[in-house]
């Protein structure tokens, strides 16, 4: 004896598949209606989100498969924004130190810290990030102080930061980094003198030689030596004094960076043995 299957009351009522029979959206929700809102979006939200990103074919055009566009290569950009954030932060720190020293000069105290943030960017990330920090610092200082002072920052402080980061990342000793840094700092001194002389239309090297001549006269009087220094001797002594000043400055930068970066967890080459004994430094092995 055959049994008739139970009929579903909901299926007994006829449903129309014609889109024209569906209720029209209200006029107030016209934007939702244009965007394809309604029951279709409620039933398939994932398909609607992905389909909204595809281009709409023109009327009368043949339908062709839509291929997903390949991702553009980043060309070495960092996977996370942490590198960009740290680069921007340290670049602004360097610019702020330069501005403070420009308006409230504290002698060589702030000058020691100028190359350290850029060197830290080099150690933390790579050469490209360090160049970005130098460029951002140059642009910031150009806005606040003008292009001349920003050039004075780049040469030599910006270049020193790049050089120190390069040497410390490869584990170079203090002798090599101090030697190269002394050359860059000396070239930076002559660059500033030459650029300022051009802008002021005066030869500032004459002022430097005059000061060195006064120093030689004072020393000769104190020692009881009566002689007239030659111009070539004065110029050689001036260059020698600039070199000595650069060497002392680089030693101070290395010591400050070693004390600071070691506490930040960055590996910086240890001072030479004679300097450790002289300053009684405690080096962790």
C-alpha positions in Angstrom: 0.0 0.0 0.0 1.7 3.2 -1.2 2.0 6.2 1.1 1.8 9.7 -0.3 4.6 11.9 0.9 3.7 14.7 3.2 3.2 18.0 1.5 5.1 21.0 2.8 2.7 23.9 3.4 5.3 26.4 2.5 6.1 24.8 -0.8 2.4 24.5 -1.8 2.1 28.2 -2.3 3.4 29.2 -5.7 6.5 31.5 -5.8 7.3 33.7 -8.7 10.8 33.7 -10.1 10.2 36.8 -12.1 12.3 39.7 -10.9 9.5 42.1 -11.9 7.3 40.6 -9.2 9.7 41.4 -6.4 8.8 44.4 -4.3 10.6 47.6 -5.3 12.9 49.2 -2.7 11.7 52.4 -1.1 12.7 55.7 -2.6 14.7 56.7 0.5 17.0 53.7 0.1 17.8 54.4 -3.5 21.5 54.4 -2.9 21.3 50.9 -1.4 19.2 49.8 -4.3 21.7 51.2 -6.8 24.6 49.4 -5.0 22.7 46.1 -5.3 21.3 45.9 -1.7 18.4 43.8 -0.7 17.9 40.1 -0.2 20.7 39.1 -2.6 23.3 40.9 -0.4 21.9 39.4 2.7 22.1 35.9 1.3 25.6 36.2 -0.3 27.6 39.0 1.4 30.9 37.5 0.4 30.1 37.3 -3.3 28.7 40.8 -3.3 31.8 42.3 -1.7 34.1 40.6 -4.2 31.9 41.3 -7.2 31.7 45.0 -6.3 35.4 45.2 -6.9 35.2 43.9 -10.5 34.7 46.3 -13.4 31.2 46.4 -14.9 31.2 45.4 -18.6 29.7 47.8 -21.1 26.4 47.2 -22.8 26.8 45.1 -25.9 30.3 44.0 -25.1 31.2 40.3 -25.2 31.7 38.8 -21.8 35.3 37.8 -21.1 36.8 36.3 -18.0 38.1 38.8 -15.6 41.7 38.1 -14.4 42.9 39.2 -11.1 45.7 41.9 -11.4 49.0 40.7 -10.0 50.3 42.4 -7.0 52.9 45.0 -7.7 56.4 44.3 -6.4 57.3 46.5 -3.5 61.0 46.8 -4.5 62.3 46.1 -1.0 59.7 48.0 1.0 59.3 46.7 4.6 56.5 44.3 5.3 55.4 46.3 8.3 55.2 50.1 8.8 57.6 49.9 11.8 60.6 50.8 9.6 58.9 53.9 8.2 57.7 55.0 11.7 61.2 54.6 13.2 62.8 56.3 10.3 60.4 59.3 10.5 60.8 59.5 14.3 64.6 59.5 14.3 64.8 61.9 11.4 62.6 64.4 13.3 64.7 63.8 16.4 67.9 64.7 14.4 66.2 67.8 13.0 65.0 68.8 16.5 68.6 68.5 17.9 69.9 70.7 15.1 67.2 73.3 15.7 67.9 73.4 19.4 71.6 73.8 18.7 70.9 76.6 16.2 68.9 78.7 18.6 70.3 77.7 21.9 73.9 76.6 21.3 75.4 74.5 24.1 78.8 74.1 22.6 79.8 70.7 21.4 77.2 68.9 23.6 74.5 68.7 20.9 76.9 68.3 18.0 78.0 65.0 19.4 74.5 63.6 19.0 73.9 64.7 15.4 75.1 61.6 13.6 73.8 59.0 16.1 70.1 58.8 15.1 70.9 58.2 11.4 73.5 55.6 12.4 70.8 54.0 14.6 68.5 53.8 11.6 71.3 52.1 9.6 71.9 49.6 12.3 68.2 48.9 12.9 67.2 48.5 9.3 69.4 49.1 6.2 71.1 51.7 4.0 68.0 52.7 2.2 66.2 53.6 5.5 69.3 55.6 6.6 69.2 57.6 3.3 65.5 58.2 3.8 66.2 59.6 7.3 68.9 61.9 6.0 66.6 63.1 3.2 63.7 63.7 5.6 65.9 65.6 8.0 67.2 67.7 5.1 63.7 68.6 4.0 62.5 69.4 7.5 65.5 71.7 8.1 65.0 73.3 4.7 61.4 74.2 5.8 62.4 75.5 9.2 65.8 77.1 8.7 66.4 77.4 4.9 68.4 75.4 2.4 71.8 76.7 3.5 71.6 75.4 7.1 70.1 72.2 5.9 73.2 71.7 3.6 75.4 72.4 6.7 73.6 69.5 8.4 74.0 67.0 5.5 77.7 67.8 5.3 79.1 66.6 7.5 76.5 65.3 10.1 74.3 63.4 7.7 77.3 61.8 5.9 78.9 60.9 9.3 75.7 59.1 10.3 75.8 57.1 7.1 79.4 56.3 7.5 79.2 55.3 11.2 76.2 53.0 10.5 78.0 51.4 7.6 81.2 50.8 9.6 79.4 49.6 12.8 77.0 47.3 10.9 80.1 45.5 9.4 81.9 45.4 12.7 84.8 47.7 11.7 87.0 48.9 14.5 87.2 52.3 16.0 90.5 53.1 14.2 89.0 52.8 10.7 85.7 54.6 11.5 87.5 57.4 13.3 89.9 57.8 10.5 87.2 58.0 7.8 85.0 60.2 10.0 87.8 62.6 10.6 88.3 63.0 6.8 84.5 63.6 6.3 84.3 66.1 9.2 87.4 68.0 7.9 85.9 68.1 4.4 82.6 69.3 6.0 84.5 72.2 7.7 86.0 73.4 4.5 82.7 73.0 2.7 81.0 75.2 5.3 83.8 77.8 5.0 83.6 77.8 1.2 79.8 78.0 1.0 79.7 80.8 3.6 82.4 82.7 1.8 80.4 82.5 -1.5 77.2 83.7 0.2 78.9 86.5 2.1 81.2 87.5 -0.7 84.1 87.4 1.7 87.0 85.0 2.1 86.6 83.4 5.5 89.8 81.5 5.2 91.6 84.7 5.7 89.8 85.1 9.0 90.9 81.5 10.0 94.6 82.2 9.1 94.4 85.5 11.1 93.3 83.7 14.2 96.0 81.1 13.8 98.6 83.8 13.4 97.5 85.4 16.6 97.8 82.1 18.3 101.3 81.6 17.0 102.3 85.1 18.2 100.9 84.4 21.6 102.8 81.1 21.9 106.1 82.7 20.7 105.7 85.5 23.2 105.1 83.1 26.0 108.1 80.9 25.0 110.3 83.9 24.4 110.8 83.1 20.7 110.9 86.0 18.3 110.0 85.0 14.8 107.6 85.9 12.1 105.4 83.0 11.0 105.2 82.3 7.3 101.8 82.2 5.6 102.3 78.6 4.4 103.2 77.6 8.0 100.1 79.3 9.3 97.9 77.5 6.8 99.4 74.1 7.6 98.9 74.8 11.2 95.3 75.7 10.6 94.7 72.5 8.7 96.4 70.5 11.5 94.2 72.1 14.1 91.1 71.3 12.1 92.2 67.7 11.9 92.9 67.5 15.7 89.5 69.0 16.4 87.9 66.4 14.1 89.7 63.5 15.8 88.6 64.6 19.2 85.0 65.1 18.0 84.9 61.6 16.4 86.2 60.1 19.7 83.4 61.9 21.6 80.8 60.7 19.1 82.0 57.1 19.3 81.9 57.1 23.1 78.5 58.7 23.2 77.2 56.2 20.6 78.7 53.3 22.5 77.1 54.2 25.8 73.7 54.9 24.2 73.4 52.2 21.6 74.6 49.4 23.9 71.7 50.2 26.2 69.3 50.1 23.3 70.4 46.6 22.4 72.4 47.5 19.3 75.8 45.9 18.7 78.5 48.5 18.4 82.2 47.6 18.3 83.9 47.9 21.7 86.5 50.6 22.4 90.2 49.6 22.0 91.9 48.1 25.0 94.0 51.2 25.8 90.9 53.4 25.9 89.1 50.9 28.2 92.0 51.0 30.6 92.3 54.8 30.4 88.7 55.5 31.0 88.1 52.4 33.2 85.3 51.2 31.1 83.4 48.0 31.9 82.9 46.0 28.6 80.5 43.1 28.6 82.1 40.1 26.8 
